[in-house]
């Protein structure tokens, strides 16, 4: 049987079980925390930050909550520029028993460090390949998939370079690709086009965040190209309200029969330093994020879909079989 790399070792694909394919156990600005290690470390002097130990405790809490709800595995797409730290992920996995699948790649909407500005896609791809074949950050933990992103700036020169690097690493290693997208900027079709030009097997490509739109023609068009789509931001009402996300899922999964091409997840972040903590609390209080946790899919989304007619077989396809198919295609 094919095997999948997790932060605690290789596992048989059949042992992944119920999987949330897109959840983060921590995000932080790695450059800031490298240059100013004290940032967020002393909660008493900066009450709007979460200190390192509390960050770990919160990640453990969220991971345990997922396990208690029957989730066995998560895909963890925290790549470069999101604060990837596989030792941190391993500590959480060891503590909770959650299987955590790590990635390689670069998460950026535009900016690239000068190091990458002065290197071509092949040279960047070699770094991704090393993570997949040798191990991440000096460990023997190997990346199982490649992450890239396009957002409001669109697929500009820097973003195209990262996508081509991801594509070439995928062709060389067979690793699948998860591509953050922004439907409002129509990035998905261009992202798929680049992967096609580079010879990527589109069955290895997942276009994330398609659930940020209720434009069914847009989503169906991507599915018909042969890629996977992520309805994976449940709880982020700032991009699309929960009820509209559910209506989209019901139509695509139950009415149109696309359970075999879709992922359900939340893109939750146990902790993030993208904003001061008080700003995050204001966003939640204002309704921008509603029940946005690792728990929302097993606790709320799936029960409602069952009530709407989702039966056992397509649910197993969504939550168990699709992750295996994408990761081992």
C-alpha positions in Angstrom: 0.0 0.0 0.0 1.1 3.6 -0.7 2.5 5.5 2.2 2.1 9.1 3.2 4.6 11.2 5.2 3.5 12.6 8.5 5.6 14.5 11.1 5.8 11.3 13.2 6.8 9.0 10.3 5.4 7.3 7.2 2.0 5.7 7.5 0.0 3.5 5.2 -2.4 5.6 3.2 -5.2 3.4 4.4 -4.5 4.5 8.0 -5.2 8.2 7.4 -8.8 7.8 8.4 -11.0 10.9 8.6 -8.9 13.8 7.4 -9.3 17.6 7.4 -7.0 18.5 4.5 -6.4 22.1 5.3 -5.9 23.2 8.9 -3.0 25.1 10.5 -1.7 24.4 14.0 0.2 27.8 14.1 1.0 30.7 11.8 3.6 33.3 12.6 5.9 35.7 10.7 9.1 33.8 10.7 11.3 36.8 9.8 9.9 38.9 12.7 10.3 36.1 15.2 13.8 35.4 14.0 14.9 39.0 14.1 12.9 39.9 17.3 12.6 36.7 19.3 10.9 38.7 22.1 7.9 39.5 19.9 5.0 38.0 21.6 7.1 36.2 24.1 6.2 38.3 27.2 2.5 38.5 27.5 2.6 40.7 30.6 4.3 43.5 28.6 2.4 43.0 25.4 -1.1 41.8 26.3 -2.1 41.5 22.6 0.3 38.7 21.8 0.3 34.9 22.6 3.6 33.6 24.0 5.4 30.5 22.7 4.2 28.1 25.4 0.7 29.2 25.2 0.9 28.9 21.4 1.8 25.2 21.9 -0.9 24.6 24.5 -3.5 26.1 22.2 -2.4 24.0 19.3 -2.6 20.9 21.5 -6.0 21.9 22.6 -7.3 22.3 19.1 -5.6 19.0 17.9 -7.2 17.1 20.8 -10.6 18.6 20.0 -10.3 17.3 16.5 -9.3 13.9 17.6 -12.2 13.8 20.1 -14.5 14.4 17.2 -13.1 11.5 15.2 -10.6 13.3 13.1 -7.5 11.2 12.7 -5.3 13.3 10.3 -4.9 16.8 9.1 -3.1 18.3 6.1 -0.9 21.2 7.5 -0.1 23.6 4.7 2.0 26.0 6.8 4.8 26.7 4.2 7.6 29.2 4.1 6.6 32.7 5.2 3.8 31.3 7.4 6.3 30.1 10.0 6.7 26.5 9.1 8.3 24.5 12.0 8.1 20.7 11.7 9.6 20.2 15.2 6.6 22.2 16.6 4.2 20.1 14.6 5.8 16.9 15.8 5.5 18.0 19.4 1.8 18.6 18.9 1.4 15.2 17.1 3.3 13.4 19.8 1.2 15.0 22.5 -2.2 14.3 20.9 -2.0 11.4 18.5 -3.2 13.5 15.6 -1.5 12.5 12.4 -0.1 15.7 10.8 0.9 15.8 7.1 3.6 18.5 6.4 4.3 20.5 3.2 7.0 22.3 1.4 6.5 25.5 -0.7 6.3 29.2 -0.4 3.2 31.1 0.7 3.2 34.6 -0.8 0.8 36.8 -2.8 3.5 38.9 -4.3 6.7 39.5 -2.4 9.7 37.2 -2.7 12.9 37.4 -0.7 15.8 38.6 -2.7 17.2 35.1 -2.5 14.3 33.9 -4.7 14.1 37.0 -6.9 17.6 36.1 -8.1 16.9 32.4 -8.8 14.9 30.7 -11.4 12.0 28.2 -10.9 14.3 25.2 -11.3 16.5 26.4 -8.5 13.5 27.0 -6.3 12.1 23.6 -7.2 15.3 21.9 -6.0 14.6 23.2 -2.5 11.1 21.8 -2.6 12.4 18.5 -3.9 15.0 18.3 -1.1 12.1 18.7 1.5 10.2 15.9 -0.2 13.1 13.5 -0.7 15.5 14.2 2.1 13.6 16.0 4.9 12.6 19.4 6.2 14.7 21.8 8.3 17.5 19.3 9.0 15.1 16.5 10.1 14.1 13.3 8.5 10.4 14.5 8.3 9.6 14.6 4.6 7.1 16.9 2.9 4.0 15.2 1.5 2.8 18.0 -0.7 3.7 21.3 -2.2 2.0 24.6 -1.3 1.8 27.8 -3.4 -0.6 30.7 -3.5 -2.2 33.4 -5.6 -4.5 36.1 -4.2 -5.7 39.6 -4.9 -2.5 40.7 -6.8 -3.2 37.8 -9.2 -0.7 35.5 -10.9 2.0 38.1 -11.3 5.7 37.4 -12.2 6.7 36.3 -8.7 3.7 34.2 -8.2 4.1 32.5 -11.6 7.7 31.7 -10.7 6.6 29.9 -7.5 3.9 28.0 -9.3 6.3 26.8 -12.0 8.7 25.8 -9.3 6.0 23.8 -7.5 4.9 22.3 -10.8 8.5 21.1 -11.6 9.0 19.7 -8.2 5.7 17.8 -8.5 6.7 16.4 -11.9 10.0 15.3 -10.5 8.8 13.7 -7.3 5.1 12.9 -7.9 4.1 15.0 -4.9 0.7 16.7 -5.1 0.2 20.5 -5.1 -2.2 22.6 -2.9 -2.7 26.0 -4.4 -4.3 28.8 -2.4 -6.6 30.7 -4.7 -8.9 33.7 -4.7 -12.1 33.2 -6.7 -12.8 36.9 -6.5 -9.6 37.5 -8.6 -10.3 34.5 -10.9 -6.9 33.0 -10.1 -7.9 29.4 -10.3 -8.0 29.0 -14.1 -4.6 30.7 -14.6 -3.1 28.5 -11.8 -4.4 25.4 -13.5 -3.1 26.6 -16.9 0.4 27.0 -15.5 0.3 23.5 -14.0 -0.9 22.2 -17.4 1.9 24.0 -19.2 4.4 22.4 -16.9 3.1 18.9 -17.5 1.6 18.3 -14.0 -1.0 15.6 -13.7 -4.0 17.6 -12.8 -5.3 14.8 -10.5 -2.4 15.9 -8.2 -3.6 19.5 -8.1 -5.9 20.9 -5.4 -7.2 24.4 -5.8 -7.9 25.6 -2.3 -10.5 28.1 -1.1 -13.0 27.6 -3.9 -15.6 27.8 -1.2 -15.0 31.5 -1.0 -17.5 31.9 -3.9 -21.0 30.6 -4.5 -20.4 30.9 -8.3 -21.1 27.3 -9.2 -20.1 27.7 -12.8 -16.6 28.8 -11.6 -16.1 25.9 -9.3 -17.6 23.3 -11.7 -15.3 24.6 -14.4 -12.3 23.8 -12.3 -13.6 20.4 -11.4 -14.1 19.6 -15.1 -10.5 20.4 -15.7 -9.6 17.4 -13.5 -8.4 19.2 -10.3 -9.6 18.9 -6.8 -11.4 21.8 -5.2 -11.3 22.9 -1.5 -14.5 24.1 0.2 -12.2 24.8 3.0 -12.8 28.1 4.8 -15.8 27.3 6.8 -16.2 29.9 9.5 -14.5 32.7 7.6 -17.6 34.7 7.0 -15.5 37.7 6.0 -15.0 35.9 2.6 -18.4 34.2 2.3 -21.1 33.7 4.9 -21.6 30.2 6.3 -25.1 29.7 4.9 -23.9 30.4 1.4 -21.0 28.0 1.8 -23.3 25.3 2.9 -25.7 25.9 0.0 -22.8 25.6 -2.4 -21.6 22.4 -0.7 -25.1 20.9 -0.8 -25.5 21.7 -4.5 -22.1 20.4 -5.6 -22.0 17.3 -3.4 -25.5 16.2 -3.0 -27.3 17.5 -6.1 -24.5 17.4 -8.7 -22.6 14.4 -7.4 -19.1 15.9 -7.0 -18.2 14.3 -3.7 -15.3 12.6 -5.3 -13.6 15.9 -6.3 -14.1 18.0 -3.1 -12.4 18.6 0.2 -14.2 20.0 3.3 -12.1 21.9 5.8 -11.9 25.2 7.7 -8.3 26.6 7.0 -8.4 27.2 10.8 -5.4 28.6 12.6 -4.9 27.6 16.2 -2.9 30.9 16.7 -1.8 33.6 14.3 0.2 36.8 14.6 -1.1 38.3 11.4 -3.0 40.8 13.6 -2.7 41.8 17.3 -4.8 39.5 19.4 -7.3 42.3 20.3 -7.9 42.9 16.6 -8.5 39.2 16.0 -11.0 39.3 18.9 -12.7 42.3 17.3 -13.0 40.5 13.9 -14.6 37.5 15.7 -17.0 39.7 17.7 -17.9 41.5 14.5 -18.9 38.3 12.7 -16.0 38.2 10.3 -15.1 34.8 11.7 -17.9 32.6 13.0 -17.1 29.3 14.7 -13.8 29.3 12.7 -12.1 26.4 14.4 -10.7 23.0 13.5 -14.0 21.6 15.0 -16.5 23.3 12.7 -16.5 20.6 9.9 -17.1 17.5 12.1 -19.2 19.4 14.6 -21.4 21.5 12.4 -20.9 21.2 8.7 -21.2 17.4 8.3 -24.2 17.0 10.6 -26.1 19.7 8.6 -25.1 18.0 5.3 -26.4 14.7 6.6 -29.7 16.3 7.5 -29.8 17.6 3.9 -29.3 14.2 2.4 -25.6 13.4 2.6 -25.3 9.6 3.0 -22.5 7.5 4.4 -20.8 6.5 1.2 -20.3 10.0 -0.2 -19.3 11.3 3.2 -16.6 8.6 3.4 -15.5 9.7 -0.1 -15.2 13.3 1.1 -13.5 12.8 4.4 -11.5 9.5 4.0 -11.0 8.5 0.4 -10.3 11.9 -1.3 -7.3 12.7 0.8 -5.8 9.3 0.1 -6.5 9.7 -3.7 -4.9 13.2 -3.8 -1.9 12.4 -1.7 -1.1 9.1 -3.5 -2.2 9.9 -7.1 
